Amino acid sequence: MLCGACLTQAPHYASARAAMLYDDASRKLILGFKHGDRTYAARALAVWMHRAAGDFIAQVDALVPVPLHRWRLFSRRYNQSALLAQHVGELAGKPVLPDILRRIRATPSQGHRKRKERQENVRGAFAVSNPAAVEGKTLVLIDDVLTTGATVEECARVLLKAAQNRFMS
């Protein structure tokens, strides 16, 4: 099924899955994990993500976490998406490529921004460090929260462009 936004403009990714709805009930859990050093939650969240992926995870080659900019990583001390990817990778028996995608530009928080503002905020913020490593691969992007899809969309666009440019070279 396609959502209304995807019907209007198809995303660069084939599908998206969520382990839970991001709402008042889940917000405290997710924000505690993301900003409150509650890294112990990563394993349980990854189990839910793995379950939400279903049979589709068996068809992928590798997992790619959405990267943080180095300054945000320095202040937070961990990348929550990388922690999730590591645990999902273990559960699925899939490799994780934590350094393939890099955040090359620091971006303000996406919170409290509308869809267009989020898209503009992340445009040009990512790069692929090794295009040969993504060529011909089916990848799963792992992020902690999917709201408008702007971050995942930009990551997918950059990964696809890198693979196509590598293929065309």
Backbone as a printed PyTorch tensor [residue, N CA C, xyz], in Angstrom:
tensor([[[  0.8340,  -1.1810,   0.0000],
         [  0.0000,   0.0000,   0.0000],
         [  0.8790,   1.2440,   0.0000]],

        [[  0.4240,   2.2720,  -0.6460],
         [  1.1450,   3.5360,  -0.6760],
         [  0.3830,   4.5870,   0.1180]],

        [[  1.1500,   5.4100,   0.8360],
         [  0.5280,   6.5120,   1.5710],
         [  0.2390,   7.6550,   0.5940]],

        [[ -0.4990,   8.6430,   1.0620],
         [ -0.8450,   9.7770,   0.2120],
         [  0.3660,  10.5280,  -0.3020]],

        [[  1.3640,  10.7420,   0.5550],
         [  2.5750,  11.4520,   0.1430],
         [  3.3250,  10.6650,  -0.9320]],

        [[  3.3580,   9.3400,  -0.8050],
         [  4.0590,   8.5060,  -1.7830],
         [  3.3280,   8.4700,  -3.1200]],

        [[  2.0060,   8.5860,  -3.0800],
         [  1.2400,   8.6590,  -4.3180],
         [  1.5180,   9.9580,  -5.0550]],

        [[  1.7230,  11.0310,  -4.3050],
         [  2.0100,  12.3340,  -4.8930],
         [  3.4030,  12.3610,  -5.5060]],

        [[  4.3780,  11.8610,  -4.7450],
         [  5.7650,  11.8110,  -5.2220],
         [  6.4010,  10.5440,  -4.6710]],

        [[  6.6990,   9.6130,  -5.5660],
         [  7.2660,   8.3290,  -5.1500],
         [  8.6300,   8.5380,  -4.5020]],

        [[  8.8790,   7.8840,  -3.3790],
         [ 10.1760,   8.0200,  -2.7060],
         [ 11.2610,   7.2310,  -3.4310]],

        [[ 12.5040,   7.4810,  -3.0700],
         [ 13.6390,   6.7690,  -3.6420],
         [ 13.8050,   5.3840,  -3.0210]],

        [[ 13.0790,   5.0940,  -1.9750],
         [ 13.1620,   3.7770,  -1.3480],
         [ 11.9270,   2.9630,  -1.7310]],

        [[ 12.0940,   1.6360,  -1.7090],
         [ 11.0280,   0.7470,  -2.1650],
         [  9.9130,   0.5920,  -1.1470]],

        [[ 10.2440,   0.5530,   0.1300],
         [  9.2180,   0.4020,   1.1520],
         [  9.7650,   0.8670,   2.4920]],

        [[  8.8650,   1.0510,   3.4240],
         [  9.2460,   1.4440,   4.7810],
         [  8.4300,   0.6090,   5.7550]],

        [[  9.0640,   0.2570,   6.8330],
         [  8.4030,  -0.5020,   7.8950],
         [  8.6540,   0.2110,   9.2070]],

        [[  7.7330,   0.0950,  10.1240],
         [  7.8980,   0.6860,  11.4500],
         [  7.5400,  -0.3590,  12.4930]],

        [[  8.3070,  -0.3810,  13.5600],
         [  8.0430,  -1.3150,  14.6420],
         [  6.8700,  -0.8650,  15.4920]],

        [[  6.6550,   0.4300,  15.5270],
         [  5.5510,   0.9750,  16.3210],
         [  5.1780,   2.3450,  15.7770]],

        [[  3.9980,   2.7630,  16.1210],
         [  3.5350,   4.1000,  15.7850],
         [  4.2000,   5.0870,  16.7410]],

        [[  4.7340,   6.1620,  16.1930],
         [  5.3440,   7.1900,  17.0330],
         [  4.2310,   8.1200,  17.4900]],

        [[  3.8170,   7.9330,  18.7330],
         [  2.7070,   8.7080,  19.2800],
         [  2.9830,   8.9950,  20.7560]],

        [[  1.9910,   9.4780,  21.4520],
         [  2.1710,   9.8010,  22.8720],
         [  2.6230,   8.5940,  23.6880]],

        [[  2.1470,   7.4060,  23.3160],
         [  2.4960,   6.1980,  24.0740],
         [  3.9470,   5.7800,  23.8590]],

        [[  4.4820,   5.9620,  22.6610],
         [  5.8520,   5.5090,  22.3600],
         [  6.8970,   6.6220,  22.4780]],

        [[  6.4660,   7.8650,  22.4460],
         [  7.3920,   9.0050,  22.4190],
         [  8.3940,   8.9810,  23.5790]],

        [[  7.9160,   8.7250,  24.7950],
         [  8.8010,   8.7300,  25.9690],
         [  9.8780,   7.6510,  25.8450]],

        [[  9.4960,   6.4760,  25.3800],
         [ 10.4460,   5.3750,  25.1910],
         [ 11.4990,   5.7530,  24.1490]],

        [[ 11.0610,   6.2440,  22.9990],
         [ 11.9780,   6.5710,  21.9030],
         [ 12.8840,   7.7400,  22.2750]],

        [[ 12.3230,   8.7980,  22.8320],
         [ 13.1510,   9.9530,  23.1830],
         [ 14.1110,   9.6380,  24.3240]],

        [[ 13.7110,   8.7700,  25.2320],
         [ 14.6280,   8.3310,  26.2810],
         [ 15.8080,   7.5710,  25.7060]],

        [[ 15.5320,   6.7310,  24.7260],
         [ 16.5930,   6.0010,  24.0290],
         [ 17.4750,   6.9570,  23.2300]],

        [[ 16.8480,   7.8600,  22.5160],
         [ 17.5650,   8.7520,  21.6100],
         [ 18.3840,   9.8160,  22.3410]],

        [[ 17.8000,  10.4340,  23.3490],
         [ 18.4520,  11.5680,  24.0070],
         [ 18.8060,  11.3340,  25.4700]],

        [[ 18.3060,  10.2730,  26.0570],
         [ 18.4500,  10.0810,  27.4980],
         [ 19.4200,   8.9920,  27.9140]],

        [[ 20.3080,   8.5870,  27.0240],
         [ 21.3170,   7.5680,  27.3410],
         [ 20.7120,   6.2200,  27.7230]],

        [[ 19.5180,   5.9590,  27.3220],
         [ 18.8950,   4.6680,  27.6400],
         [ 19.2050,   3.6590,  26.5310]],

        [[ 20.4950,   3.4350,  26.3190],
         [ 20.9310,   2.5580,  25.2390],
         [ 20.5430,   1.1050,  25.4720]],

        [[ 20.2310,   0.7580,  26.7090],
         [ 19.8000,  -0.6080,  27.0080],
         [ 18.5130,  -0.9650,  26.2720]],

        [[ 17.7670,   0.0220,  25.8160],
         [ 16.5200,  -0.2220,  25.0920],
         [ 16.7640,  -0.6920,  23.6600]],

        [[ 17.9860,  -0.5330,  23.1630],
         [ 18.2810,  -0.8560,  21.7610],
         [ 17.9400,  -2.2970,  21.4170]],

        [[ 18.2760,  -3.2220,  22.2890],
         [ 18.0360,  -4.6420,  21.9980],
         [ 16.5380,  -4.9290,  21.8390]],

        [[ 15.7300,  -4.4600,  22.7700],
         [ 14.2810,  -4.7020,  22.6880],
         [ 13.6780,  -4.0110,  21.4650]],

        [[ 14.0910,  -2.7840,  21.2100],
         [ 13.5860,  -2.0680,  20.0330],
         [ 13.9820,  -2.7920,  18.7500]],

        [[ 15.1950,  -3.3350,  18.7140],
         [ 15.6570,  -4.0700,  17.5380],
         [ 14.8480,  -5.3560,  17.3200]],

        [[ 14.4800,  -6.0070,  18.4030],
         [ 13.6370,  -7.2060,  18.2780],
         [ 12.3090,  -6.8220,  17.6150]],

        [[ 11.7280,  -5.7110,  18.0290],
         [ 10.4720,  -5.2480,  17.4290],
         [ 10.6780,  -4.8600,  15.9660]],

        [[ 11.8150,  -4.2030,  15.6700],
         [ 12.1020,  -3.8200,  14.2850],
         [ 12.2840,  -5.0650,  13.4100]],

        [[ 13.0050,  -6.0390,  13.9230],
         [ 13.2320,  -7.2820,  13.1800],
         [ 11.9030,  -7.9750,  12.9010]],

        [[ 11.0370,  -8.0020,  13.8810],
         [  9.7150,  -8.6110,  13.7140],
         [  8.9060,  -7.8320,  12.6640]],

        [[  8.9700,  -6.5130,  12.7090],
         [  8.2340,  -5.6890,  11.7350],
         [  8.7590,  -5.8880,  10.3140]],

        [[ 10.0360,  -6.1950,  10.1800],
         [ 10.6250,  -6.4080,   8.8500],
         [ 10.0830,  -7.6640,   8.1950]],

        [[  9.6980,  -8.6360,   8.9940],
         [  9.1280,  -9.8680,   8.4530],
         [ 10.0840, -10.5980,   7.5300]],

        [[  9.5280, -11.2660,   6.5290],
         [ 10.3170, -12.0560,   5.5850],
         [ 11.2050, -11.2010,   4.6940]],

        [[ 10.8720,  -9.9430,   4.5840],
         [ 11.5880,  -9.0420,   3.6950],
         [ 13.0700,  -8.9040,   4.0630]],

        [[ 13.4150,  -9.0440,   5.3320],
         [ 14.7960,  -8.8680,   5.7870],
         [ 15.7120,  -9.9530,   5.2170]],

        [[ 15.1760, -11.1200,   4.9260],
         [ 15.9850, -12.2150,   4.3730],
         [ 16.4890, -11.8930,   2.9670]],

        [[ 15.8490, -10.9650,   2.2790],
         [ 16.1940, -10.6440,   0.8970],
         [ 17.2520,  -9.5580,   0.7670]],

        [[ 17.6700,  -8.9650,   1.8670],
         [ 18.5980,  -7.8370,   1.7850],
         [ 20.0370,  -8.2970,   1.9620]],

        [[ 20.9580,  -7.4670,   1.4670],
         [ 22.3840,  -7.7810,   1.5680],
         [ 23.0170,  -7.2110,   2.8270]],

        [[ 22.5640,  -6.0350,   3.2370],
         [ 23.1980,  -5.3830,   4.3950],
         [ 22.2940,  -4.2980,   4.9540]],

        [[ 22.6180,  -3.8720,   6.1780],
         [ 21.9110,  -2.8010,   6.8510],
         [ 22.8110,  -1.5770,   6.9380]],

        [[ 22.2100,  -0.4160,   6.7600],
         [ 22.9510,   0.8470,   6.8040],
         [ 22.2540,   1.7810,   7.7880]],

        [[ 22.9060,   2.1250,   8.8870],
         [ 22.2890,   3.0670,   9.8260],
         [ 22.3810,   4.5050,   9.3120]],

        [[ 21.3810,   5.2940,   9.6230],
         [ 21.4300,   6.7170,   9.3070],
         [ 22.4950,   7.3360,  10.2190]],

        [[ 23.4610,   8.0200,   9.6240],
         [ 24.5670,   8.5450,  10.4390],
         [ 24.2250,   9.8620,  11.1330]],

        [[ 24.9390,  10.1060,  12.2110],
         [ 24.9110,  11.4110,  12.8760],
         [ 26.1060,  12.2120,  12.3980]],

        [[ 25.9920,  13.5120,  12.4410],
         [ 27.1570,  14.3440,  12.1730],
         [ 28.1370,  14.1630,  13.3270]],

        [[ 29.4150,  14.2990,  13.0480],
         [ 30.4350,  14.0180,  14.0760],
         [ 30.2470,  14.8560,  15.3380]],

        [[ 29.7670,  16.0840,  15.2190],
         [ 29.5790,  16.9170,  16.4110],
         [ 28.4060,  16.4260,  17.2510]],

        [[ 27.3490,  15.9600,  16.5810],
         [ 26.2170,  15.4140,  17.3250],
         [ 26.6110,  14.0750,  17.9600]],

        [[ 27.3790,  13.2810,  17.2470],
         [ 27.8670,  12.0140,  17.8030],
         [ 28.7580,  12.2810,  19.0140]],

        [[ 29.5840,  13.2860,  18.9270],
         [ 30.4640,  13.6490,  20.0410],
         [ 29.6490,  14.0500,  21.2710]],

        [[ 28.6140,  14.8590,  21.0760],
         [ 27.8230,  15.3160,  22.2230],
         [ 26.9060,  14.2180,  22.7730]],

        [[ 26.3590,  13.3590,  21.8890],
         [ 25.4500,  12.3050,  22.3370],
         [ 26.2090,  11.0600,  22.8100]],

        [[ 27.3790,  10.8330,  22.2480],
         [ 28.2630,   9.7110,  22.5720],
         [ 27.8580,   8.3910,  21.9210]],

        [[ 26.7690,   8.3410,  21.2200],
         [ 26.3710,   7.1270,  20.5040],
         [ 25.4050,   7.5090,  19.3920]],

        [[ 25.3820,   6.6600,  18.3750],
         [ 24.4210,   6.8270,  17.2880],
         [ 23.3190,   5.7890,  17.5150]],

        [[ 22.1470,   6.2510,  17.8710],
         [ 21.0500,   5.3500,  18.1910],
         [ 20.6670,   4.4780,  16.9980]],

        [[ 20.7590,   4.9970,  15.7840],
         [ 20.4330,   4.1970,  14.6030],
         [ 21.4660,   3.0960,  14.3890]],

        [[ 22.7240,   3.3880,  14.6770],
         [ 23.7730,   2.3730,  14.5490],
         [ 23.5880,   1.2660,  15.5830]],

        [[ 23.1870,   1.6310,  16.7990],
         [ 22.9160,   0.6100,  17.8180],
         [ 21.7690,  -0.3050,  17.3730]],

        [[ 20.7150,   0.2950,  16.8580],
         [ 19.5870,  -0.4960,  16.3710],
         [ 20.0080,  -1.3960,  15.2140]],

        [[ 20.7670,  -0.8410,  14.2740],
         [ 21.2200,  -1.6200,  13.1140],
         [ 22.0780,  -2.8070,  13.5530]],

        [[ 22.9560,  -2.5790,  14.5140],
         [ 23.8220,  -3.6560,  14.9960],
         [ 22.9970,  -4.8070,  15.5610]],

        [[ 22.0110,  -4.4940,  16.3730],
         [ 21.1730,  -5.5410,  16.9670],
         [ 20.2710,  -6.2100,  15.9230]],

        [[ 19.6800,  -5.4370,  15.0210],
         [ 18.8530,  -6.0270,  13.9680],
         [ 19.7220,  -6.9150,  13.0810]],

        [[ 20.9340,  -6.4580,  12.7750],
         [ 21.8570,  -7.2600,  11.9760],
         [ 22.1680,  -8.5980,  12.6250]],

        [[ 22.3830,  -8.5840,  13.9280],
         [ 22.6380,  -9.8310,  14.6630],
         [ 21.4350, -10.7640,  14.5910]],

        [[ 20.2490, -10.2160,  14.7910],
         [ 19.0270, -11.0220,  14.7500],
         [ 18.7680, -11.6010,  13.3600]],

        [[ 19.0670, -10.8260,  12.3290],
         [ 18.7810, -11.2360,  10.9530],
         [ 19.9400, -11.9780,  10.3040]],

        [[ 21.1030, -11.9620,  10.9500],
         [ 22.2810, -12.5770,  10.3370],
         [ 22.7630, -11.8000,   9.1240]],

        [[ 22.6460, -10.4880,   9.1980],
         [ 23.0260,  -9.6100,   8.0850],
         [ 24.1390,  -8.6740,   8.5160]],

        [[ 25.0650,  -8.3600,   7.5940],
         [ 26.1200,  -7.4090,   7.9430],
         [ 25.5810,  -5.9920,   8.0630]],

        [[ 26.2580,  -5.2040,   8.8620],
         [ 25.9310,  -3.7910,   9.0340],
         [ 27.0840,  -2.9910,   8.4420]],

        [[ 26.7500,  -1.9940,   7.6330],
         [ 27.7540,  -1.1290,   7.0010],
         [ 27.6720,   0.2470,   7.6580]],

        [[ 28.2970,   0.4130,   8.8200],
         [ 28.1060,   1.6480,   9.5940],
         [ 28.8070,   2.8740,   9.0160]],

        [[ 29.7730,   2.6680,   8.1270],
         [ 30.5470,   3.8080,   7.6180],
         [ 30.3150,   4.1000,   6.1380]],

        [[ 29.3840,   3.4270,   5.5170],
         [ 29.1100,   3.6520,   4.0970],
         [ 28.4610,   5.0080,   3.8660]],

        [[ 27.5510,   5.3540,   4.7310],
         [ 26.8380,   6.6250,   4.6250],
         [ 27.3890,   7.5630,   5.6870]],

        [[ 27.7380,   8.7780,   5.2680],
         [ 28.2850,   9.7680,   6.2020],
         [ 27.4150,  11.0150,   6.1630]],

        [[ 27.2840,  11.6410,   7.3080],
         [ 26.6040,  12.9400,   7.3710],
         [ 27.7040,  13.9840,   7.2470]],

        [[ 27.7260,  14.6860,   6.1300],
         [ 28.8240,  15.6080,   5.8400],
         [ 28.5170,  17.0450,   6.2320]],

        [[ 27.2730,  17.2760,   6.6170],
         [ 26.8800,  18.6210,   7.0380],
         [ 26.0250,  18.5110,   8.2850]],

        [[ 26.3740,  19.2990,   9.2790],
         [ 25.5670,  19.3300,  10.5010],
         [ 24.2190,  19.9600,  10.1770]],

        [[ 23.1700,  19.3610,  10.6850],
         [ 21.8260,  19.8830,  10.4500],
         [ 21.1370,  20.1060,  11.7880]],

        [[ 20.3300,  21.1430,  11.8750],
         [ 19.5280,  21.3310,  13.0890],
         [ 18.5560,  20.1660,  13.2450]],

        [[ 18.0370,  19.9840,  14.4230],
         [ 17.0720,  18.9260,  14.7110],
         [ 15.8810,  19.0140,  13.7600]],

        [[ 15.3580,  17.8590,  13.3780],
         [ 14.1820,  17.8020,  12.5120],
         [ 12.8900,  18.0190,  13.3030]],

        [[ 12.9510,  17.8670,  14.6130],
         [ 11.7670,  18.0110,  15.4530],
         [ 11.0870,  19.3560,  15.2600]],

        [[  9.7950,  19.3430,  15.2500],
         [  8.9510,  20.5430,  15.1380],
         [  9.0510,  21.2150,  13.7690]],

        [[  9.5580,  20.5200,  12.7730],
         [  9.6120,  21.0670,  11.4110],
         [  8.5410,  20.3850,  10.5560]],

        [[  8.0510,  21.1270,   9.6020],
         [  7.0830,  20.5800,   8.6480],
         [  7.8410,  19.8110,   7.5610]],

        [[  7.1090,  19.0530,   6.7690],
         [  7.6960,  18.1680,   5.7450],
         [  8.6960,  18.8940,   4.8440]],

        [[  8.2910,  19.9980,   4.2360],
         [  9.1770,  20.7390,   3.3140],
         [ 10.4230,  21.2380,   4.0400]],

        [[ 10.2600,  21.7230,   5.2490],
         [ 11.4010,  22.2110,   6.0370],
         [ 12.3660,  21.0700,   6.3450]],

        [[ 11.8400,  19.8900,   6.6260],
         [ 12.6820,  18.7210,   6.8990],
         [ 13.4570,  18.3280,   5.6480]],

        [[ 12.7880,  18.3590,   4.5070],
         [ 13.4560,  18.0130,   3.2480],
         [ 14.6050,  18.9770,   2.9630]],

        [[ 14.3440,  20.2570,   3.1200],
         [ 15.3890,  21.2660,   2.8890],
         [ 16.5260,  21.1350,   3.9030]],

        [[ 16.1910,  20.7960,   5.1310],
         [ 17.1660,  20.6770,   6.2060],
         [ 18.2030,  19.5890,   5.9160]],

        [[ 17.7840,  18.4730,   5.3300],
         [ 18.7090,  17.3540,   5.1010],
         [ 19.2620,  17.2920,   3.6790]],

        [[ 18.7710,  18.1500,   2.7950],
         [ 19.2720,  18.1290,   1.4200],
         [ 20.7820,  18.4020,   1.4050]],

        [[ 21.5260,  17.4900,   0.7970],
         [ 22.9790,  17.6460,   0.6870],
         [ 23.7410,  17.3300,   1.9620]],

        [[ 23.0770,  16.7240,   2.9370],
         [ 23.7270,  16.4580,   4.2220],
         [ 24.4380,  15.1110,   4.2730]],

        [[ 24.2480,  14.2530,   3.2510],
         [ 24.8040,  12.9000,   3.2940],
         [ 25.6780,  12.6190,   2.0790]],

        [[ 26.6240,  11.7120,   2.2510],
         [ 27.4850,  11.2600,   1.1590],
         [ 27.8060,   9.7850,   1.3750]],

        [[ 28.1220,   9.1100,   0.2880],
         [ 28.5080,   7.7020,   0.3480],
         [ 30.0210,   7.6360,   0.3110]],

        [[ 30.6070,   6.9520,   1.2850],
         [ 32.0670,   6.8960,   1.3950],
         [ 32.6970,   5.9220,   0.4110]],

        [[ 31.9760,   4.8740,   0.0320],
         [ 32.5310,   3.8600,  -0.8700],
         [ 31.4330,   3.3720,  -1.8070]],

        [[ 31.2510,   4.0400,  -2.9530],
         [ 30.1820,   3.6540,  -3.8750],
         [ 30.2660,   2.1970,  -4.3420]],

        [[ 31.4620,   1.6540,  -4.4660],
         [ 31.5990,   0.2630,  -4.9140],
         [ 30.9380,  -0.7070,  -3.9360]],

        [[ 30.9050,  -0.3460,  -2.6790],
         [ 30.3380,  -1.2340,  -1.6540],
         [ 28.8170,  -1.3180,  -1.7200]],

        [[ 28.1570,  -0.3880,  -2.3910],
         [ 26.6960,  -0.4140,  -2.4740],
         [ 26.1960,  -0.8670,  -3.8420]],

        [[ 27.0880,  -0.9610,  -4.7950],
         [ 26.7000,  -1.3450,  -6.1500],
         [ 26.0780,  -2.7390,  -6.1580]],

        [[ 24.8840,  -2.8310,  -6.7190],
         [ 24.1980,  -4.1060,  -6.8460],
         [ 23.6520,  -4.6790,  -5.5540]],

        [[ 23.6480,  -3.9180,  -4.4920],
         [ 23.2080,  -4.3980,  -3.1830],
         [ 21.7790,  -3.9390,  -2.8750]],

        [[ 21.0740,  -4.7770,  -2.1750],
         [ 19.7860,  -4.3980,  -1.6130],
         [ 20.0530,  -4.0490,  -0.1560]],

        [[ 19.8020,  -2.8020,   0.1920],
         [ 20.1320,  -2.2950,   1.5220],
         [ 18.8830,  -1.9130,   2.2940]],

        [[ 18.9970,  -2.0000,   3.6040],
         [ 17.9470,  -1.5020,   4.4890],
         [ 18.5440,  -0.3580,   5.2940]],

        [[ 17.9140,   0.7920,   5.2080],
         [ 18.3030,   1.9280,   6.0370],
         [ 17.6260,   1.7710,   7.3920]],

        [[ 18.3840,   1.9690,   8.4380],
         [ 17.8410,   1.8720,   9.7890],
         [ 17.8810,   3.2600,  10.4170]],

        [[ 16.7270,   3.7340,  10.8460],
         [ 16.6360,   4.9980,  11.5730],
         [ 15.7590,   4.7860,  12.7990]],

        [[ 15.8850,   5.6680,  13.7480],
         [ 15.1420,   5.5050,  14.9970],
         [ 13.6910,   5.9520,  14.8750]],

        [[ 13.4340,   6.9810,  14.0910],
         [ 12.0810,   7.5160,  13.9350],
         [ 11.8590,   7.8530,  12.4660]],

        [[ 10.6980,   7.4940,  11.9580],
         [ 10.2920,   7.8790,  10.6110],
         [  9.0110,   8.6830,  10.7530]],

        [[  9.1100,   9.9650,  10.4720],
         [  7.9080,  10.8060,  10.5370],
         [  7.5050,  11.1760,   9.1140]],

        [[  8.1350,  12.1620,   8.5260],
         [  7.8030,  12.5310,   7.1520],
         [  8.5960,  11.7210,   6.1390]],

        [[  9.6700,  11.0630,   6.5750],
         [ 10.5120,  10.2930,   5.6680],
         [ 11.5930,  11.1100,   4.9940]],

        [[ 11.7420,  12.3760,   5.3570],
         [ 12.7090,  13.2490,   4.6840],
         [ 14.1430,  12.7510,   4.8310]],

        [[ 14.5340,  12.3230,   6.0120],
         [ 15.9090,  11.8650,   6.2300],
         [ 16.1690,  10.5760,   5.4680]],

        [[ 15.2840,   9.6120,   5.5900],
         [ 15.4570,   8.3400,   4.8870],
         [ 15.4170,   8.5620,   3.3790]],

        [[ 14.5590,   9.4400,   2.9200],
         [ 14.4720,   9.7560,   1.4940],
         [ 15.8030,  10.3050,   0.9760]],

        [[ 16.3980,  11.2340,   1.7060],
         [ 17.6700,  11.8140,   1.2770],
         [ 18.7880,  10.7710,   1.3190]],

        [[ 18.7990,   9.9510,   2.3410],
         [ 19.8020,   8.8760,   2.4210],
         [ 19.6500,   7.9160,   1.2470]],

        [[ 18.4320,   7.5040,   0.9540],
         [ 18.1780,   6.5820,  -0.1550],
         [ 18.5750,   7.2140,  -1.4840]],

        [[ 18.2700,   8.4790,  -1.6690],
         [ 18.6230,   9.1770,  -2.9120],
         [ 20.1350,   9.1690,  -3.1230]],

        [[ 20.8790,   9.4700,  -2.0670],
         [ 22.3380,   9.5260,  -2.1450],
         [ 22.9250,   8.1340,  -2.4080]],

        [[ 22.3960,   7.1260,  -1.7510],
         [ 22.8740,   5.7530,  -1.9670],
         [ 22.5970,   5.2910,  -3.4010]],

        [[ 21.4040,   5.5550,  -3.9010],
         [ 21.0700,   5.1630,  -5.2690],
         [ 21.9240,   5.9050,  -6.2930]],

        [[ 22.1240,   7.1740,  -6.0760],
         [ 22.9520,   7.9720,  -6.9850],
         [ 24.3830,   7.4500,  -7.0070]],

        [[ 24.9210,   7.1160,  -5.8400],
         [ 26.2880,   6.5830,  -5.7650],
         [ 26.4020,   5.2640,  -6.5070]],

        [[ 25.4180,   4.3860,  -6.3410],
         [ 25.4400,   3.0850,  -7.0110],
         [ 25.3120,   3.2550,  -8.5140]],

        [[ 24.4550,   4.1610,  -8.9740],
         [ 24.2730,   4.3920, -10.3990],
         [ 25.5110,   5.0190, -11.0100]],

        [[ 26.1050,   6.0000, -10.3500],
         [ 27.3150,   6.6270, -10.8670],
         [ 28.4570,   5.6240, -10.9600]],

        [[ 28.5360,   4.7560,  -9.9690],
         [ 29.5740,   3.7240,  -9.9700],
         [ 29.3380,   2.7660, -11.1390]],

        [[ 28.0810,   2.3990, -11.3710],
         [ 27.7340,   1.4680, -12.4270],
         [ 28.0120,   2.0910, -13.7920]],

        [[ 27.7740,   3.4010, -13.9270],
         [ 27.9410,   4.0840, -15.2050],
         [ 29.4050,   4.4020, -15.4910]],

        [[ 30.2670,   4.3560, -14.5250],
         [ 31.6870,   4.7210, -14.7260],
         [ 32.3960,   3.7500, -15.6200]]])
